[in-house]
């Protein structure tokens, strides 16, 4: 499907921005690679919420609200850590801009993944 291709392409573009922020000769510091951890853990609260909250018919539950809160905290932290590194002069501001662009693209890709693949699926979260 074209949505699979678009998500793959945008993920590659986001990771390219991240890599450029680390490996360009003027920057050459690999501290921004720590945001990869945020990319991996950002969907986990959503998965837990879907697994635990699948029994309720309510449109909003405490479990889903808590998952949204934690996910927001993870995403904001991914942006914040890069700005803190730039303010502390651990990384240069050009690298900060590239990594922030990469963060934006990657997190929008993760959001797009859930919007595309969570529609009317007959996938059962009980399998997890």
PyMOL commands that set and color helices and strands:
alter all, ss='L'
color gray80, all
select helices_A, chain A and resi 2-23+31-41+44-52+62-87+93-117+125-127
alter helices_A, ss='H'
color red, helices_A
deselect
rebuild
show_as cartoon
